[in-house]
């Protein structure tokens, strides 16, 4: 099911034997556009700690009750590698989490490891915690691991100038991929909101707080306007693909 990433914030996370905490952030890979971790605030249960849980551990996603149920027990989570609230998610920490929970690294692989460009498909690198990226960000973190809370509101830079800001993202809870980015075409709240493919992103620059797009301003501005109530309208989503000249739309694939 397609959902706005922003609506997943504040979801409650339930272990097999009690509450874990509340989702406070979504961590995703800006090459594969796969969700890598959900970060939960544990409140008084595990003082001063964040808990990361992997989407593959989710047993039940209840959109009405606003909670995730995971196939984990609280004592297992309590003994997991520790991450204080002010600590970055380093590549070494991710390796230890994958090993501790025995998570299949191939879960990260997907067709969205192929970066979509105007000329076709260009394969992007797959995340593999056993093989560090060639450059880290100075803290030992994978530079392609992004926080939704951090990038939310970043300004967009098209090839010919600025075009609004990143308003939200659309994720499919069946494959945990970001299928679309929601762009507000104005920075002052009066422009249209449109959807673009995440594979139109050339780079997310934390230093300048910008999302650099492989599109021109008019391509974004003239995209069919979007409202959340047409999120699952197949004809609307097909019109977006036609507008950008992307491969034919297939529902559930983005």
N, C-alpha and C positions, 0 to 999 in steps of 0.2 A: 504494500500500500504506500502511495506517495504521501509524505508528510513534510510540513515545514520543520526544519531543524529547530527553529526557535520554540516550537510547541513541545519539544522533548525536554527542554530545560524545566527543572522543577518536578520532573517525574520521580515518583518514589521507587526505590529499588528494594525488592524483597528477596532475601535468601530463602533457602529451604526451611529455615528454622527461625525466621524473624526478619525484622527490617534491617537494611544496611545503611540507608541514607537517602539523600536527594541528589538527583543529577544536576550538576552545576555547569558542566561544560562538555562539549563534543570535540574530540581530537580526530582529525582526518588527515589523509595523505593527499597533497596537492599535485601528485603525479597520477596515481591510480584513482584518486577521488573516492577511495574506500574509507569508511569509518574505521579507525584503528582502536580507539578506546572511548569509553564513556567515563567521565570523572564524577564521582559522587562525594558529597560532603557528608561525613559520618556523624556530625553533631556531637553529642556527649558520649556516644558509644565507643569510638576510638578517638580520643582527644587529640586535636591538632594534626589529624591525618586526613589525607585524601585517599579514596579507594578508586583504583582503576579497574574496570571490568570490561572484558572483551565481548563484542557482539555475539560471538559464537557460543557464549555461555548463557544467552537469553533463552529461557524455556517458554515464556509467555509474555506477549506484548499486549497489554490491555489499554486500548485507546480511551475507552469510556471512563475507567477508574483511574487513569493516569498513573499506571505503575508498570514496571518491568519485574518479572520474576526470573531469577537466575538459578542455574543448577549448581549452586555452591552453598556450603554451610558457613555459618558465621565464624566457627573456629578455624576453618580453612582460610578464610579471608583475613582473620586476625594474625595468622602466621605468615601471610604473604609478605614479599619484600615491601618495606615501609617507605612511604613518600610523605614528607611533611608538606603542609599547605603552601609554603613559600618556595618549595624546591621545583626545579624544572624536570621535565620527563626526559632523562638522558637516554641515549641509545643503550648504554649498559643496563639501565633500569628496565628498559623494554626487553632486553635479552633475558634478564632474570625472571621477568614476569612470564614470558613465553615458556621458559623452562619450568618454572614452578607450577604453572597450570597445565603444562603439557599441551599447549595449543599448537595445532597443525599450522605450520607456516604457510602451507599452500592455500590456506583459507584466504590469504591476502591476494592471491592471484585472481585476475578477472579479465574480461574483455576490455575493461576500462583501464587496463595497463597500456592500452593503445591510445596515444594522444591524437585526438581528431583535429585535422587541419583542413584548410580549404582545398588542399590538393589530395586529400585522402586520409589514410591512417598512418601515423608515425609511432612506432612502439616506444613507450617510455619505460624506464627502469622499474622493476618490481621491488617492493620493500622486502628485505630479508635481514632479520636481526643478526644473523650469523655473518653477514657480509656488510660491513659499515660502508656508508656512502663515502665518496672520495673526499668530501669536505664537510666538516661539522661546523656548527655555528659559533664556536668559541666556548660553549658550555658543555660540549659533548652530546648535544642534541642533534637529531636528524633535521636538517633544515627544511625538509618536506613535511614534517609533522606540524600541523597547524591547529591552533585553538580557535574554535568558532567564536567564542566570546571576544577574543582578541581581534580577529579580522572583521567582525561585524562592524559596519560603519566605515570601513576603509574606502577611500576615494578610488574611482576607476579611471585609469588612463587608457584611452583608445589610442590608436596609432597617430591620430591627428589632434589629440587634445583630451582634456578631462570630460567625463560623461557620468555625472552622478556618483552614487556610492553603492556599496554592497549592502543590501537590505536584509537578505535572508538566503537560505538555500533549501532545495527540495531533495529529500532523501527517500529512498524506497526501503521500507522496513523488511522486505523479503530478501534483498541482497545487500543492504546496508551500503549502498553506493549513493553518492551525491549525483543526481541526474541533471539538475539545473541549478543555476544561481539566479536569485532574484535581484535585479538591479533597479534602484530608484533613479530615474534619469535626471533628477534635480537634487542638489544638496540642500534645498530649502523646503522640501516636503510638498512641492506643488506639481512635480512632474509625474509622468506615468511610471508604473512599475512594469517591467518586462522580464521575461525569462531568457537566459542565454545558456549555452552549453558550457560546463566547466572547462572543456577542452579548448575553448576560445581564450583561456587564460595563458599568457606567456610566462608570467612570474608574479608571485605575491611578495612584495617588498616590505618587510617589517620596519626597516629603517625610515622609509618615507611614508609608511602606512598607506600604500597604494596597491591596487590590483591592476596589473598591466595586461591589457587585452590585445589580442591579435585581430581586432576589428576596428573599423572607423566609426566615428560618432554617429553618422547617419544610419549605419546598419543597426545600431542599438536603438537609436531614437525612433526609427520607423518600424521596429518590431511590433507585432500585435500586442496591444496592451493586455496586462494580466490582472486578474482578481483571484483571490484565494478560492472563491466558490467554483471556479472552473479548473481547478487543479487536476481533476481526473477526466476532463473533457477531451476525448481522443481527437476530435476534429480540430480543436484549438491547438493541441500539442503538435498535431501533424502540420498545421499552418506555420508554426515556428520553424520546424525543420525545413519546410519549403522556402521560408523567408531567407534563411541563412544558407540554403543550398546543401544542407547536411544529408546524409543517407536517409532513405525512406524511413518514416517513423514506425516503430514497432512497440506497441504498448507493453510496458513493463521492462523495456530495455533503455528508455530515455533517448 
